[in-house]
Every structure is written in structure tokens, then in C-alpha cells.
Amino acid sequence: MIVSPEQVRANRWVAIGKETIESRDKRIQPNGIDLTVESIHRMEGQATITKDNKSLPVYVELRATNTIDGRKMCKLEANQPYLLQVAETISVPKDKVGLVWMRSTFNRCGCPIFACVFDSGYEGKPTFTIYPHIPLYLEKGARVAQILFFDAKAAKTYKGSYQREGLE
């Protein structure tokens, strides 16, 4: 069952810095809470994933260098992968799981966003991959994805290498 976004807000499972998301915030949706862009990184080099190790690509942060309608924007080139880090801190309780989907606007722009399962016990500012099929101008702070929390009977809590990502 999906946990009410009002319960998520009240329990601070999604927070911005030390602030909680308020009830009147436009990020609160009928079933989840929108997540916003904090930083955008271009991926360079190569990656290697073996059965017991990983080597990630180099991530180079994009700067907002384009101005559209008076707003500073980052230009994402077509057919290139980028890493998005969100501004919100996610704290998944041990009896919940978080699932993330892109906002429908990105679907309509031919710009898929790929996210992962956020396991019970995960805490951090998650990252997603965005892969625009056409050039996309994106403003930091834009709403890009929505997180929904579900009840879970987890076998254990998350203790992986991405625990507390973006917080340290």
C-alpha cells in the first residue's frame, strides 16, 4: 500500500536541509512527493562493474550558463547521459521502501529519468540518470521526479556504498 504523502511529510522522510516540506508546498502530490534538481553532472570516461567491485565514470558538474526568459539554465545535449542529484534528503524507514518515477513532463519531452529502489534504511540525497533524446534546458530547483513510499517487510536494512550519499 502507498503511504500518504502527508504521513511522509509529517515523519520527515523527505526533507530539504533541516526544513520539512510543508503541507501547502506544490511538491506534495496525491500519492507522493516531487523531488527537485540540486546538481547536474555529465558522465565521462568509462565504467566497469564486476561481480565484486565497481569503477564509476567521472562526473563533471554542469554550470548554468544559458539564460532563457531571465533564468539560468543548464543545457543537456541530446543522447547523452547525465547524473542528477536531488536537493531533498530521503530517509527510508526500516518498514518502508521508496520508489521513484519521473514526472510526466519528462516523458512528454522524450527525456527518460532512471531511478532505483530506495531500500529500507537508505538515507541520502539520491542521484538519478537522465537521458534526453532532444536538447533539454533544465533549471536547478526544477521538479523532476516523484517518490512514493510503500509498506515493506524488509529482510534487512540498506548498508551499501551509497548510504548517506550527498550528505557528507
BALO-181817 format. One record per residue (C-alpha): residue number from 1; x, y, z; chain. Coordinates in Angstrom, 3 decimals, always signed. Each point is the difference from the previous one (the first is absolute). Layout:
REM residues N
  nr        X        Y        Z kette
 NUM        X        Y        Z     A
...
//
This chain:
REM residues 168
  nr        X        Y        Z kette
   1   +0.000   +0.000   +0.000     A
   2   +1.209   +3.531   -0.805     A
   3   +0.705   +2.109   +3.074     A
   4   -1.790   +3.363   -0.023     A
   5   +2.299   +2.889   -0.955     A
   6   -1.362   +1.846   +3.042     A
   7   +1.388   -2.792   +2.215     A
   8   +3.309   +0.161   -1.908     A
   9   +0.127   +3.759   +0.593     A
  10   -0.944   -0.248   +3.689     A
  11   +2.667   -2.660   +0.629     A
  12   +2.660   +1.969   -1.944     A
  13   +0.868   -2.907   -2.302     A
  14   +0.545   +2.660   -2.692     A
  15   +1.626   +3.213   +1.204     A
  16   +1.814   +3.013   -1.410     A
  17   +3.046   +0.735   +2.124     A
  18   -1.349   +0.283   +3.526     A
  19   -3.419   +1.079   -1.233     A
  20   -2.956   -2.264   -0.572     A
  21   -2.223   +0.286   -3.036     A
  22   -3.094   +1.963   +0.965     A
  23   -3.573   -1.141   -0.679     A
  24   -0.582   +2.893   -2.403     A
  25   +3.174   -0.738   -1.983     A
  26   -0.647   -0.740   -3.680     A
  27   +2.316   -3.018   +0.297     A
  28   -2.665   -1.955   +1.893     A
  29   -1.929   -2.040   -2.563     A
  30   -3.030   -2.299   +0.462     A
  31   +2.189   -3.079   +0.590     A
  32   +3.577   +1.190   +0.391     A
  33   +2.393   +2.897   +0.344     A
  34   +1.850   +1.693   -2.855     A
  35   +3.791   +0.133   +0.063     A
  36   +1.981   +2.936   -1.402     A
  37   +3.373   +0.439   -1.697     A
  38   +2.930   +1.074   +2.151     A
  39   +2.800   -0.758   -2.447     A
  40   +0.535   -1.443   -3.476     A
  41   +3.110   -1.915   -1.050     A
  42   +1.267   -1.118   -3.395     A
  43   +1.403   -3.529   -0.052     A
  44   +3.462   -0.478   -1.484     A
  45   +2.331   -2.919   -0.482     A
  46   -1.079   -3.549   +0.552     A
  47   -1.495   -2.201   +2.687     A
  48   +0.748   -3.558   +1.022     A
  49   -2.250   -2.263   +2.040     A
  50   +1.248   -3.414   +1.069     A
  51   -1.579   -2.535   +2.325     A
  52   +1.808   +1.480   +3.017     A
  53   +1.036   +3.546   -0.930     A
  54   -0.897   +3.113   -1.995     A
  55   +1.784   +2.892   -1.628     A
  56   -2.269   +2.948   -0.758     A
  57   +0.441   +2.595   -2.740     A
  58   +1.268   +3.496   +0.767     A
  59   -2.779   +2.478   +0.811     A
  60   +0.533   +3.621   -1.089     A
  61   -2.476   +2.509   +1.421     A
  62   -1.802   +2.190   -2.527     A
  63   -0.302   +3.712   +0.621     A
  64   -3.097   +1.971   -0.956     A
  65   +1.422   +2.018   -2.898     A
  66   -3.069   +0.490   -2.186     A
  67   -2.647   +2.602   +0.729     A
  68   -3.580   -0.600   -1.127     A
  69   -2.747   +2.414   +1.044     A
  70   +2.397   +1.494   +2.540     A
  71   +0.707   -3.363   +1.642     A
  72   +3.405   -1.687   +0.188     A
  73   -0.214   -3.458   -1.574     A
  74   +2.226   -2.990   -0.637     A
  75   -0.067   -1.344   -3.542     A
  76   -0.129   -3.785   -0.238     A
  77   +1.027   -1.274   -3.421     A
  78   -2.053   -2.599   -1.842     A
  79   +0.868   -3.678   +0.401     A
  80   +2.429   +0.550   +2.863     A
  81   -0.432   -1.387   +3.527     A
  82   +0.120   +2.358   +2.963     A
  83   -0.129   -0.576   +3.731     A
  84   -2.513   +2.073   +1.998     A
  85   +0.328   +0.428   +3.740     A
  86   -3.126   +1.117   +1.790     A
  87   -0.205   +2.724   +2.632     A
  88   -2.114   -2.035   +2.393     A
  89   +1.316   -2.420   +2.607     A
  90   -1.808   -3.338   -0.064     A
  91   -0.232   -2.087   +3.183     A
  92   -1.688   -3.349   -0.588     A
  93   -1.269   -1.647   +3.207     A
  94   +0.842   -3.660   +0.617     A
  95   -3.599   -1.051   -0.755     A
  96   -0.318   +1.994   -3.266     A
  97   +1.472   +0.089   -3.509     A
  98   +0.229   +3.058   -2.274     A
  99   -0.667   -0.172   -3.739     A
 100   +0.642   +2.912   -2.353     A
 101   -1.560   +0.849   -3.362     A
 102   +0.688   +2.875   -2.347     A
 103   -2.590   +2.744   -0.276     A
 104   -2.222   -0.383   -3.067     A
 105   +1.378   +3.188   -1.571     A
 106   +3.352   -1.727   -0.512     A
 107   -1.759   -2.896   -1.680     A
 108   -1.735   +2.452   -2.354     A
 109   +3.377   +1.608   -0.787     A
 110   +1.596   -3.337   -0.944     A
 111   +2.275   +0.271   +2.991     A
 112   -0.074   -3.122   +2.168     A
 113   +1.250   +0.104   +3.557     A
 114   +1.201   -3.252   +1.511     A
 115   -0.054   -0.593   +3.741     A
 116   +0.478   -2.955   +2.307     A
 117   -1.725   -1.611   +2.917     A
 118   +0.748   +1.876   +3.221     A
 119   +0.261   -2.830   +2.488     A
 120   -1.123   -0.048   +3.590     A
 121   +2.552   +1.933   +2.063     A
 122   +1.390   +2.092   -2.887     A
 123   +0.839   +3.607   +0.834     A
 124   +1.459   +2.571   -2.353     A
 125   -0.511   +2.403   -2.878     A
 126   -0.535   -2.472   -2.817     A
 127   +1.217   +0.241   -3.551     A
 128   -1.801   -0.969   -3.187     A
 129   +1.052   -0.352   -3.613     A
 130   -1.681   +2.244   -2.566     A
 131   +0.356   -0.760   -3.709     A
 132   -1.523   +2.710   -2.207     A
 133   -0.730   -1.031   -3.586     A
 134   -0.207   +3.658   -1.037     A
 135   +1.901   +2.989   +1.434     A
 136   -1.457   +0.971   +3.372     A
 137   +0.474   +3.180   +1.998     A
 138   -0.406   -0.780   +3.694     A
 139   -0.075   +2.397   +2.930     A
 140   +1.335   -0.964   +3.409     A
 141   -2.938   -0.290   +2.373     A
 142   -2.300   -1.403   -2.701     A
 143   -2.252   -2.886   +1.042     A
 144   +1.206   -3.101   -1.843     A
 145   -1.255   -3.122   +1.745     A
 146   -2.442   -1.219   +2.613     A
 147   +0.702   -2.349   +2.904     A
 148   -2.648   -2.305   +1.394     A
 149   +0.416   -2.014   +3.179     A
 150   -1.452   -3.477   +0.408     A
 151   -0.305   -2.292   +3.006     A
 152   +2.714   -2.668   -0.042     A
 153   +0.975   -3.073   +1.964     A
 154   +3.704   +0.394   -0.645     A
 155   +2.441   -2.862   +0.486     A
 156   +2.582   +2.547   +1.251     A
 157   +0.802   +3.709   -0.229     A
 158   +2.187   +1.633   -2.635     A
 159   +3.709   +0.185   +0.842     A
 160   +1.416   +0.516   -3.505     A
 161   +2.588   +2.387   -1.382     A
 162   -2.564   +2.711   -0.812     A
 163   -1.205   +0.330   +3.585     A
 164   +0.076   +3.727   +0.964     A
 165   +0.918   +1.054   -3.566     A
 166   -0.056   +3.758   -0.440     A
 167   -0.016   +0.592   +3.765     A
 168   +3.701   -0.185   +0.805     A
//
